[in-house]
Amino acid sequence: MASLALSELKLSHFRSHKHARIDADGRPVVLYGPNGAGKTNILEAVSLFSPGRGLRHASAADMARRPESLGWKLSGVLHSLHQIHEIDITCQEGGARQVRIDEKAAPQLALGRIARVLWLVPSMDRLWIEGAEGRRRFLDRITMSFTPAHGDATLAYDKAMRERNRLLKDMVRDPHWYRALETQMAEAGAVIHANRQAALVHLAAAQDQAETAFPTATLDLIAGDAGMPETSDDFCAALADNRPRDMAAGRSLIGPHRADLFATYAAKDVPARDCSTGEQKALLVSLILANARALARDFGAPPLLLLDEVAAHLDADRRGALYHEITALGAQAWMTGTEMTLFDTLGDAAMYVKITEIDGLSQVAQHDA
């Protein structure tokens, strides 16, 4: 199978890293060191080699090292399938992120054509018990991994919906102001809904066809109280019919922005929100691994996996099972932990990077087991 891996990563004035460089060889990368040393900052840097705002969902301006820098730069050498790409990502003086691929300016969404990046971070541990927005974002990241153009559809939908909501709040009643916006929402919304459903089919197949030590999750897309119309024409008509209710609420009440993702621990037939903390974590790991297996077939190579502090929340058997599945898949996983011993069972199958902090600067030292 072809590979997807970073062989070189350089950070300049990014978060706590004034300058840092990591040279990798395709094996999993273990980043270890005390809390606050800058491990997650490296994962965030890698996450920016895919479309979107990265694993912290932060603005580009917030990523600059303070106080001496107003900008930052990331550089990487990406081995994608059977090609090698040089990628530079920069932000100057709080502006938008700029991407260059092989020395040519490119839109962020172009990264989705050459890279696939998945992540699991501690803030996702409460995914099943908090609001639907986080679950939609989780599902849309999965969907974008299969269909990078999904990002275009969500941007188009959100832009049209914001403009429609502004009309609703201003109590504009003339239907001529709404028609073009509702057509845009309906067309993009139908694509979003179809893409999400296709992603769930991919995940279900990947879970059914694999042997894993992690529990299987049954996933259902709930389309909101008003449901999701079957076609874009139906959706457009529903938006027009719903204007009085939407005007009273001051916002659009139907559409993919109202959807939710419902998960069930399949073996126990228990909703994920009612499972124990450990079971909820295991379900998340299972879904990330299923997503990775599906991408290995769909994209042609397993994705980059970013697993922040995942080892600390799994017992020794589950940690061993996770590392076994990562190495069997052939994925370059970037993992963080406070202690190197959490990754003992990986041995020489991984490379190791010690992260420390000295006088407010993160320091990087890489080595083998």
Phi, psi and omega in degrees: 000144176293165185241162172225116185200151169268126176263346178210135177224125178235135179240136176228118178054039180252116181053236183274358184260111176289311173214135177206149177217135175233127175254122185240169184229017179100341176288163171304148182245120179260121177253116183230155181154177184293159176300140178085003183280340179118017181294311182295332177299326177290319176299319179298320178300315179295324181297337181282357173277016173227162180297155177106188188262012175084178189289340175265355182055040184264160175285156180300322182297326182288349184271351182287143176292133180252150004260357192277349187236138173258357181213175181208167179214138171240139176229144179208152172251113186253123173266109185238114185056246181246025179234159177239129181237139171262125186237132174238132178233124185227158171220125181245125173051044175076010180281186180289156178294136178244136183241137172233128178243120182053046175069014178240135177300140183214151174289157179303322183296341177295334177298330180292343179276340184242349183220150172229126182228127176241149178216157175223117185233158184304329180296342179276354183299333181261017185306317188279349185243356178256200189289163184291336183302316179297322179290324176296318179296320177299314180294322181291328175295317176300314182297317178297331180294330176270323186228087183305329180293350175303327179298322177297318181296318180293322178295316180296318180296312182298320180296312180296321181293320178300318180291321176296318180298326178295319176297318180298315181294329179276003178060037176286127185250346181294118184296337181298330180289337187265332194301311182296319180294318181291327175295317178296316178299317183294316181294312180292321181296321178296321178294316180302312182297316180294319179297317180297316179297320179296321178297319179295326176296316177302314182295316180300317180295320180294326178286322182292329189264003185238149170265126184215153177275357183256150185291147177278140177249133170267126185246138177228136177266115179263122191275014180092171185301323184270358181075179180238119179304153187291320184234168178296325177295317178297320181295317179298316179296321180295322177297317179296316181294331187269002183305316180301315178295317180297322180294322178295325180275338182080017181197165179283129187255356176231150179134175183294343177287353177256001184287163177218155179252122181250127182241143178232134172290104194299314185296330182256351184054046180240132176303142182303325182295339181262359180281166176291165179302318179295321179292320178298319178295317180297323177295320178296315178300317180300318181291322177296318179293320177297318177301317180294317179296319179295320179292327178302325177276317187286314182273329181108357178203149176293150183283169166289132179249130178244112187238102186267117178056027184290326184295327184293341184254010178237145175287173187300320181295316180293323177299314179299320179294320179298312181296323179297316181293324179295312182290324177295325179287334182081025182273145170274102179260132175257114188236144179243154176192158181283334183233140177295331183296339178297343185244019185306321186291346176285326179053227182284358178287351180231164169250158191233140180228119178270127180247124177231167178238127179230119179053041176081002179250135175282137180241139184242130176221115184258151183198170174267176184300000000 
